[in-house]
Amino acid sequence: MVKVIASSVRKGNVLEVEGKLYVVLTAQNFHPGKGTPVTQVDMRRIVDGVKVSERWRTTEQVERAFVEDVNFQYLYEDGEGFHFMNPESYDQVVVDADTMGDQKAYLQEGMTCILSIHEGVPLAVELPRHVTLEITETEPVVKGQTASSSYKPAMLSNGLRTMVPPHINAGTRVVIATEDNSYVERAKD
């Protein structure tokens, strides 16, 4: 185990708290005008999936579990879960739906993801920062809208909704940020 300060904890890290392993879902640092800065961390206990919130002073030491981050290629989903393959050893790993969470909407066959593995068990999945998706439907442009500040709602091929600039129409391939589902740019392919 490695001791790190609480302010350095990030989403996807694995911490050991009171002998149990937790995967970090969100981590935010708060710096109030008065008082001590704190780090608010929402975590999921790996053993049973129970969600826990903790608050530490930013300078407090927390134990980070040794986790191996390995590139895996997404294969498919079935009743068992999400199947990934290590492209070097061809070992396959199954990630359950709870671990995958909301990120499953972005998975595409052949996509390379980083799996955080602790003692052979996948704990967290880190997707690429950007994915390319197609716009399936969008609203028509309203006359008089300025192109600089206005965005319109659009439906993506993975079923999620996002906001796109007025010049983007149905059938256009766009790059989307996986972190917050926001439009980045028109795809260059």
HELIX and SHEET records of a PDB file:
HELIX    1   1 ALA A    6  SER A    8  5                                   3    
HELIX    2   2 ALA A   97  MET A  100  1                                   4    
HELIX    3   3 GLY A  101  TYR A  106  5                                   6    
SHEET    1   A 6 VAL A   2  ILE A   5  0                                        
SHEET    2   A 6 GLN A  61  ARG A  64 -1                                        
SHEET    3   A 6 VAL A  14  VAL A  17 -1                                        
SHEET    4   A 6 LYS A  20  PHE A  30 -1                                        
SHEET    5   A 6 VAL A  38  ARG A  45 -1                                        
SHEET    6   A 6 LYS A  51  ARG A  57 -1                                        
SHEET    1   B 5 GLN A  92  VAL A  95  0                                        
SHEET    2   B 5 GLY A  81  MET A  85 -1                                        
SHEET    3   B 5 GLU A  68  ASP A  78 -1                                        
SHEET    4   B 5 THR A 112  HIS A 118 -1                                        
SHEET    5   B 5 VAL A 121  GLU A 126 -1                                        
SHEET    1   C 5 ARG A 161  VAL A 164  0                                        
SHEET    2   C 5 LYS A 152  LEU A 156 -1                                        
SHEET    3   C 5 HIS A 130  THR A 138 -1                                        
SHEET    4   C 5 ARG A 173  ALA A 177 -1                                        
SHEET    5   C 5 SER A 182  ARG A 186 -1                                        
END                                                                             
